[in-house]
Amino acid sequence: GFFRVGLPWGGGRPPNRPPGAMRISVNSLAGRELASLDVGPAWTKSDVCARLPPEALEGAGAAWVRLLHGCEELAGDATLDDMQVCDGSALQLVFDPAGRRKILTASSDHTAKLWQVGSCECLRTLHGHSDVVLT
């Protein structure tokens, strides 16, 4: 049969978490968790970045920094609620420390592609994966 694993605080909202808050993780593109944060639905990119530990942005300096939820970017005045971020969601932190403004994407067509940001030019397509490329 089914059983319910008890939560250390008895279920519901964890202690010390404000009402309406949700727990999210911010991960590197390699999948390493950089931070676990209690956030509010009205938070923006600047709110999230301001609460990241300094080591999460080490090497970023004033570089191009992006937060992604799935394929969508959290940018400008967009809120976590606008992006349908919910409790348990993971955001991906992406930055280019050298300011070259390139991004690598993964695809279901078994390729990864390197793009020039701004011009949207595909600089290179990486072939040879035997399955869907997820990260």
RAMO-V206419 format. One record per pair of residues at least 12 apart in sequence whose ideal C-beta (glycine too) atoms are under 10 Angstrom apart, sorted by sequence separation. I is the first residue (numbers start at 0). GAP is how many residues later the second one is. If there is no record, write none. Layout:
BEGIN
I_GAP, I_GAP
END
This chain:
BEGIN
23_12, 24_12, 38_12, 71_12, 101_12, 102_12, 111_12, 112_12, 113_12, 22_13, 23_13, 25_13, 34_13, 37_13, 51_13, 66_13, 68_13, 69_13, 71_13, 101_13, 102_13, 110_13, 111_13, 112_13, 22_14, 23_14, 36_14, 68_14, 69_14, 100_14, 101_14, 102_14, 110_14, 111_14, 21_15, 22_15, 23_15, 36_15, 51_15, 67_15, 68_15, 69_15, 100_15, 101_15, 110_15, 111_15, 20_16, 21_16, 22_16, 34_16, 36_16, 48_16, 66_16, 68_16, 99_16, 100_16, 101_16, 108_16, 109_16, 110_16, 111_16, 20_17, 21_17, 34_17, 68_17, 73_17, 99_17, 100_17, 104_17, 109_17, 110_17, 111_17, 20_18, 21_18, 33_18, 34_18, 48_18, 66_18, 73_18, 100_18, 106_18, 108_18, 109_18, 110_18, 19_19, 20_19, 21_19, 23_19, 33_19, 47_19, 69_19, 72_19, 101_19, 103_19, 106_19, 109_19, 17_20, 19_20, 20_20, 34_20, 44_20, 68_20, 69_20, 103_20, 105_20, 108_20, 109_20, 112_20, 16_21, 17_21, 18_21, 19_21, 21_21, 33_21, 34_21, 44_21, 45_21, 68_21, 69_21, 72_21, 95_21, 101_21, 109_21, 110_21, 111_21, 15_22, 17_22, 19_22, 20_22, 25_22, 33_22, 44_22, 67_22, 68_22, 69_22, 101_22, 103_22, 106_22, 109_22, 110_22, 25_23, 32_23, 33_23, 43_23, 67_23, 68_23, 105_23, 107_23, 108_23, 109_23, 111_23, 13_24, 23_24, 31_24, 33_24, 66_24, 67_24, 107_24, 108_24, 25_25, 48_25, 65_25, 66_25, 67_25, 106_25, 107_25, 25_26, 47_26, 65_26, 66_26, 67_26, 105_26, 106_26, 107_26, 25_27, 46_27, 65_27, 66_27, 105_27, 106_27, 27_28, 44_28, 45_28, 64_28, 65_28, 66_28, 104_28, 105_28, 26_29, 44_29, 64_29, 65_29, 103_29, 105_29, 25_30, 43_30, 44_30, 45_30, 63_30, 64_30, 65_30, 42_31, 43_31, 44_31, 45_31, 63_31, 64_31, 103_31, 43_32, 44_32, 46_32, 47_32, 62_32, 63_32, 64_32, 43_33, 44_33, 46_33, 59_33, 62_33, 63_33, 43_34, 44_34, 59_34, 60_34, 62_34, 63_34, 70_34, 43_35, 44_35, 59_35, 62_35, 63_35, 67_35, 42_36, 43_36, 56_36, 58_36, 59_36, 60_36, 62_36, 63_36, 41_37, 42_37, 47_37, 55_37, 58_37, 59_37, 60_37, 61_37, 62_37, 63_37, 65_37, 40_38, 41_38, 42_38, 43_38, 44_38, 56_38, 58_38, 60_38, 62_38, 63_38, 28_39, 39_39, 40_39, 41_39, 43_39, 55_39, 57_39, 58_39, 59_39, 63_39, 39_40, 40_40, 41_40, 56_40, 25_41, 26_41, 38_41, 39_41, 40_41, 51_41, 40_42, 42_42, 47_43, 91_43, 40_44, 48_44, 23_45, 40_45, 47_45, 38_46, 44_46, 38_48, 37_49, 38_50, 65_51, 38_52, 63_53, 35_54, 36_54, 23_56, 34_56, 32_57, 33_57, 21_58, 33_58, 34_58, 21_59, 30_59, 33_59, 23_61, 30_61, 31_61, 23_62, 29_62, 21_63, 23_63, 24_63, 25_63, 26_63, 28_63, 21_64, 22_64, 23_64, 24_64, 25_64, 26_64, 27_64, 28_64, 21_65, 22_65, 23_65, 24_65, 25_65, 26_65, 27_65, 28_65, 20_66, 21_66, 22_66, 23_66, 24_66, 25_66, 26_66, 27_66, 28_66, 21_67, 23_67, 24_67, 25_67, 27_67, 16_70, 12_74, 28_74, 28_75, 28_77, 30_103, 30_104, 29_105, 28_106, 27_107, 26_108
END
